[in-house]
Amino acid sequence: MMSNNIILAAQSLNKTYGSFTALHPTTLSIAKGEILGLVGKNGAGKTTLLKLITGQCLPTGGELTLFSETTPEGLRQARQRMGAIVETPCFYRDMTARQNLEYYRIQRGIPGKERVEAALHEVGLRDTGSKKFRDFSLGMKQRLGLALALMNHPDFLVLDEPINGLDPLGIVEIRELLLTLNREKQITMLISGHVLAEMQSLATTYAFIDGGRMIKTMTARQLEESYGHYLRLVVDRETGAAALLERHFPDIRYSIQPDKSVHIYNLQGQADEVTRVLVGNHIRLYSLENRGTNLEDYFVSLVGGSKDV
């Protein structure tokens, strides 16, 4: 029996269209509270997988479990606990945000007009008034799409490239909104994207897909510690240095390596402060250097091709 902590599990899930295999047998699981970043180039199979999960297309083979449900009727009921944006939501250009959401609320049979106001409040669109959708910025359109996905108070969000095409400010706005929903409402998320750097501040787990095949899964910490940037310290007392840095930097993430060097994974911009703390407390610092591989380069090496995907 699947653990109650597992929101979604796919076992050998696959999809073919005639002789074309859009998704090879794929096994994947998402635990409650996770934000899983599904990373792959355009055409890698991301959207096909999301459509299978949301029920927009049927699998050729394999099994999908959602909230412990596996039967067609059980999956239909389980999907009522989901919110999803797969490909671009279709909104009416000459309608306001409220009018668009009210239309979809009625169409989908979601009870309670207050759901529209609550969703607009969650995404910061309550003050759009009579402004028509055609006059929305791209960031506002993405927020309205999220509002639509949130109207049924979902426990699980499935989002297909929610930050695609946004300017830097829009990316920050959507990222902070998603993090708030995850932390404050404990909403589990599956988010697809093709730019790893844009997923780094969101995902707690990564799944890399290429050519319709799931090629690697790993936690954000495993990715960062294996392939990300870090500070490498060589000191005379590594355990003493680690204890000292923990007191001065409560959120520090580090590891002590077999060669007794200390790797710090989240203080790259504070190297001077790290040095000051160590030297000021009589820890002899033999060397401090930035090391690691750019995560975009790692992604490219994993799936091939170029960064511009």
C-alpha positions in Angstrom: 0.0 0.0 0.0 1.3 3.5 -0.9 2.2 5.8 2.0 -0.3 8.5 2.8 2.7 10.9 2.5 2.9 10.2 -1.3 0.6 12.5 -3.3 1.4 11.1 -6.7 3.1 7.9 -8.0 3.6 6.9 -11.6 4.8 3.4 -12.3 6.0 2.7 -15.9 3.6 5.3 -17.2 3.9 5.8 -20.9 2.2 7.3 -24.0 2.4 6.5 -27.7 0.7 8.0 -30.7 0.9 5.4 -33.4 4.6 4.6 -33.9 5.7 7.7 -32.0 6.5 7.4 -28.3 5.9 10.7 -26.6 6.7 9.3 -23.1 8.7 6.1 -22.5 7.8 4.1 -19.3 8.3 6.6 -16.5 8.4 6.0 -12.7 8.1 9.0 -10.5 6.7 9.9 -7.0 5.9 13.2 -5.3 5.6 13.4 -1.5 3.3 15.8 0.4 4.8 19.3 0.7 7.4 18.8 -2.1 7.9 21.1 -5.0 9.1 18.9 -7.8 10.8 20.6 -10.7 10.3 18.7 -14.0 13.2 19.9 -16.1 13.7 19.3 -19.8 14.2 20.9 -23.2 11.1 21.9 -25.2 9.7 18.8 -26.7 11.2 16.5 -24.0 7.9 15.0 -22.9 7.1 17.3 -20.0 3.7 18.4 -21.2 2.7 14.8 -22.1 3.5 13.7 -18.6 1.5 16.6 -17.1 -1.5 15.8 -19.4 -1.4 12.2 -18.2 -1.4 13.3 -14.6 -4.2 15.8 -15.0 -6.3 13.4 -17.1 -6.2 15.4 -20.3 -5.0 12.3 -22.2 -5.0 8.6 -21.3 -1.9 6.6 -20.9 -0.9 3.8 -23.3 0.4 1.7 -20.3 1.6 1.8 -16.8 -0.2 2.9 -13.6 -0.9 6.3 -12.0 -1.8 6.7 -8.4 -3.1 10.0 -7.1 -4.0 10.5 -3.4 -3.9 6.7 -3.1 -6.5 6.3 -5.9 -5.8 4.2 -9.0 -9.2 3.3 -10.6 -10.7 5.6 -13.3 -13.4 6.8 -10.9 -11.0 7.1 -8.0 -8.6 9.2 -10.2 -11.5 11.4 -11.3 -12.4 12.1 -7.7 -8.8 12.6 -6.7 -8.3 15.2 -9.5 -10.9 17.4 -7.8 -8.2 18.0 -5.2 -5.8 19.3 -7.9 -5.3 22.7 -9.6 -3.6 22.8 -13.0 -2.3 25.0 -15.7 -1.1 22.8 -18.6 -0.3 24.9 -21.7 -1.8 28.4 -21.9 -5.2 29.0 -20.1 -7.8 30.4 -22.4 -9.3 33.6 -21.0 -11.8 36.0 -22.6 -10.0 39.1 -23.8 -12.9 41.5 -23.2 -13.7 40.2 -19.7 -12.2 41.3 -16.4 -10.4 39.0 -14.0 -13.5 38.5 -11.9 -15.7 37.8 -14.9 -13.3 35.3 -16.3 -13.0 33.4 -13.0 -16.7 33.5 -12.4 -17.3 32.0 -15.9 -14.9 29.1 -15.1 -16.4 28.7 -11.6 -19.8 28.1 -13.0 -18.5 26.0 -15.9 -16.6 23.7 -13.5 -19.4 23.5 -10.9 -17.3 25.0 -8.1 -19.7 26.1 -5.3 -19.5 29.5 -3.7 -19.0 32.9 -5.4 -16.5 33.8 -2.6 -14.1 31.4 -4.3 -13.4 34.0 -7.0 -12.5 36.7 -4.5 -10.4 34.4 -2.4 -8.4 33.3 -5.5 -7.9 36.8 -6.7 -6.7 37.8 -3.2 -4.2 34.9 -3.1 -2.6 36.0 -6.3 -2.7 39.8 -5.7 -5.3 40.7 -8.4 -8.1 42.0 -6.2 -7.5 45.6 -7.3 -7.7 45.1 -11.1 -11.3 46.4 -11.1 -12.7 46.8 -14.6 -9.4 46.3 -16.4 -9.9 43.8 -19.3 -7.7 40.7 -19.7 -6.4 42.1 -23.1 -4.7 44.9 -21.2 -3.0 42.7 -18.6 0.7 42.3 -18.5 2.2 38.9 -19.0 2.8 38.6 -15.2 -0.8 39.5 -14.5 -2.0 36.9 -17.0 0.1 34.2 -15.3 -1.3 35.3 -12.0 -4.8 34.9 -13.3 -4.0 31.5 -14.5 -2.8 30.6 -11.0 -6.0 32.1 -9.6 -8.0 29.7 -11.8 -5.9 26.8 -10.6 -6.5 27.8 -7.0 -10.2 28.3 -7.1 -11.0 24.8 -5.8 -8.5 25.1 -2.9 -6.2 22.4 -4.3 -3.9 20.2 -2.3 -1.7 19.6 -5.4 -0.8 22.1 -8.1 0.4 21.0 -11.6 1.9 24.0 -13.5 3.4 23.9 -17.0 6.2 26.5 -17.3 4.4 29.1 -15.1 7.4 31.6 -15.4 8.0 31.1 -19.1 8.4 34.5 -20.9 8.2 36.6 -17.8 10.6 39.5 -17.2 12.9 39.3 -14.1 10.5 41.1 -11.9 7.6 38.8 -13.0 9.7 35.7 -12.3 10.4 36.9 -8.8 6.7 37.7 -8.2 5.4 34.3 -9.3 8.3 32.5 -7.5 7.4 34.2 -4.2 3.7 33.5 -4.7 4.4 29.8 -5.3 6.7 29.6 -2.3 4.1 31.3 -0.1 1.4 28.8 -1.2 3.7 25.9 -0.5 4.9 27.1 2.9 1.6 28.6 4.3 -0.9 26.3 2.7 1.2 23.2 2.4 0.3 22.8 -1.3 2.4 20.2 -3.1 3.5 21.2 -6.5 4.8 19.7 -9.8 6.3 22.5 -11.9 7.7 22.0 -15.4 10.4 24.2 -16.9 13.3 24.2 -19.3 15.6 26.7 -17.6 17.2 25.1 -14.5 18.4 28.4 -13.1 14.8 29.6 -12.9 13.8 26.5 -10.9 16.6 26.7 -8.4 14.8 28.9 -5.9 11.6 26.8 -6.1 12.2 23.1 -6.4 12.9 20.8 -3.5 13.3 17.9 -5.9 14.3 17.6 -9.5 13.3 15.2 -12.3 15.2 15.5 -15.6 13.5 14.4 -18.7 14.8 14.2 -22.3 13.5 12.5 -25.4 10.5 11.3 -23.5 12.7 9.4 -21.0 13.1 10.2 -17.3 16.9 10.3 -17.0 17.6 11.4 -13.4 15.8 12.4 -10.2 17.5 14.0 -7.2 16.8 16.4 -4.3 17.7 20.0 -4.5 20.4 19.5 -1.9 21.9 16.6 -3.8 22.0 18.7 -6.9 23.6 21.7 -5.2 26.1 19.7 -3.2 27.2 17.6 -6.1 27.1 20.1 -8.9 26.4 23.6 -7.5 28.8 26.3 -6.3 30.2 26.2 -2.8 32.9 27.7 -0.6 35.7 25.3 0.2 37.6 26.1 3.5 40.7 24.5 4.8 41.3 25.3 8.5 43.2 23.9 11.4 40.1 22.8 13.4 37.3 21.8 11.0 34.8 20.8 13.6 35.5 23.9 15.7 35.1 26.1 12.6 31.8 24.4 11.7 30.4 24.9 15.2 31.5 28.5 15.2 29.9 29.2 11.8 26.6 27.5 12.9 26.4 30.1 15.7 27.0 33.1 13.4 25.0 31.8 10.4 21.9 29.9 11.7 20.8 28.8 8.2 24.2 27.6 7.0 24.3 24.3 5.0 27.7 22.6 5.0 29.5 19.3 5.0 32.9 18.2 6.3 34.7 16.2 3.6 37.0 13.2 4.0 40.0 15.4 3.4 38.7 17.6 6.4 37.9 20.5 4.2 34.6 22.3 4.9 32.1 22.8 2.0 29.6 25.6 2.6 26.7 25.6 0.1 24.7 28.8 0.7 27.1 31.5 1.8 29.0 32.2 -1.5 28.2 35.9 -1.3 29.5 36.2 2.3 33.0 34.9 1.9 34.5 38.0 3.6 32.2 37.7 6.6 33.0 34.0 6.9 36.7 34.9 6.9 36.2 37.6 9.5 34.3 35.2 11.8 36.9 32.5 11.6 40.0 34.7 11.9 38.4 36.8 14.7 37.9 33.7 16.7 41.4 32.3 16.3 40.6 29.6 13.7 43.6 29.4 11.3 42.3 29.7 7.7 44.7 28.1 5.2 42.5 28.6 2.1 39.1 29.8 1.0 37.9 29.4 -2.6 34.8 29.3 -4.7 34.3 26.0 -6.4 31.6 24.1 -8.3 29.9 23.7 -11.6 27.3 26.0 -13.0 24.0 24.2 -12.7 23.0 25.2 -16.3 26.2 23.6 -17.5 25.3 20.5 -15.6 21.8 20.4 -17.2 23.3 20.7 -20.6 25.8 17.9 -19.9 23.0 15.7 -18.7 20.6 16.2 -21.6 22.9 17.4 -24.4 22.4 20.4 -26.7 22.9 24.0 -25.7 21.8 26.3 -22.9 19.4 28.0 -25.3 16.6 25.4 -25.2 
